[in-house]
Amino acid sequence: MIGTGYVGLVSGVCLSDFGHNFVCVNKDPSKIEMLESGNVLICEPDLDELMAKVFTAGWLSFSVNSIVDQAERAVSRNARILRS
């Protein structure tokens, strides 16, 4: 899952609760560190408890990965090609 905001984090946590393995990726290392230490960055009822459950079970992990940068560059490059 790319992103750890309202859509990415909530989706990753909820889908992990079904037993799927998810990696939530964010290019900001400080956000990843906070999430790995159990700090939820958004206000959503019971998300912190559910995130702790799936993280402890090993179904959810967090990563800073250059794939985000690669995806952003690809989108930007394709947008320039489409405009020309």
C-alpha positions as CSV (number, residue, x, y, z in Angstrom):
1,M,0.0,0.0,0.0
2,I,1.6,3.3,-1.0
3,G,0.9,6.0,1.6
4,T,0.2,5.9,5.3
5,G,-2.6,8.6,5.5
6,Y,-6.3,8.1,5.9
7,V,-6.7,5.9,2.9
8,G,-3.4,3.9,2.9
9,L,-3.1,3.3,6.6
10,V,-6.7,2.5,7.3
11,S,-6.9,0.2,4.2
12,G,-3.7,-1.6,5.1
13,V,-4.7,-2.1,8.7
14,C,-8.2,-3.3,7.9
15,L,-7.2,-5.6,5.1
16,S,-4.4,-7.0,7.3
17,D,-7.1,-7.8,9.9
18,F,-8.5,-10.3,7.3
19,G,-5.1,-12.1,7.5
20,H,-3.5,-10.6,4.4
21,N,0.1,-9.5,4.6
22,F,0.5,-5.8,3.8
23,V,3.4,-3.4,3.7
24,C,2.5,0.3,4.0
25,V,5.1,2.4,2.3
26,N,5.9,6.1,2.9
27,K,8.8,8.1,1.8
28,D,9.0,10.0,5.1
29,P,11.2,7.9,7.5
30,S,9.9,9.8,10.5
31,K,6.3,8.6,9.8
32,I,7.5,5.1,9.4
33,E,9.4,5.2,12.7
34,M,6.3,6.6,14.5
35,L,4.0,3.9,13.0
36,E,6.5,1.1,13.9
37,S,6.5,2.4,17.5
38,G,2.7,2.2,17.6
39,N,1.8,5.8,17.1
40,V,-1.2,6.2,14.8
41,L,-0.9,9.5,12.9
42,I,-4.6,9.9,12.2
43,C,-7.8,10.0,14.3
44,E,-9.9,7.0,13.6
45,P,-11.8,5.1,16.3
46,D,-10.0,1.9,17.5
47,L,-7.4,2.1,14.7
48,D,-4.5,2.1,17.2
49,E,-5.7,-1.1,18.8
50,L,-6.3,-2.8,15.5
51,M,-3.0,-1.6,14.1
52,A,-1.2,-3.0,17.2
53,K,-2.9,-6.4,16.7
54,V,-2.1,-6.8,13.0
55,F,1.5,-5.4,13.4
56,T,2.2,-7.8,16.3
57,A,0.7,-10.7,14.3
58,G,3.1,-9.9,11.5
59,W,0.4,-9.2,8.9
60,L,1.3,-5.5,8.7
61,S,4.7,-3.9,8.3
62,F,5.9,-0.4,7.3
63,S,8.7,0.6,5.0
64,V,10.5,3.5,3.4
65,N,11.1,2.4,-0.1
66,S,12.4,4.0,-3.2
67,I,9.5,2.5,-5.2
68,V,7.5,5.5,-4.1
69,D,9.9,7.8,-5.8
70,Q,10.1,5.6,-8.9
71,A,6.3,5.6,-9.1
72,E,6.1,9.4,-8.8
73,R,8.7,9.8,-11.5
74,A,6.9,7.4,-13.8
75,V,3.6,9.2,-13.3
76,S,5.2,12.6,-13.9
77,R,7.0,11.3,-17.0
78,N,3.8,9.8,-18.4
79,A,1.8,13.0,-17.7
80,R,4.4,15.0,-19.7
81,I,4.2,12.5,-22.6
82,L,0.4,12.7,-22.6
83,R,0.5,16.6,-22.7
84,S,2.9,16.7,-25.7
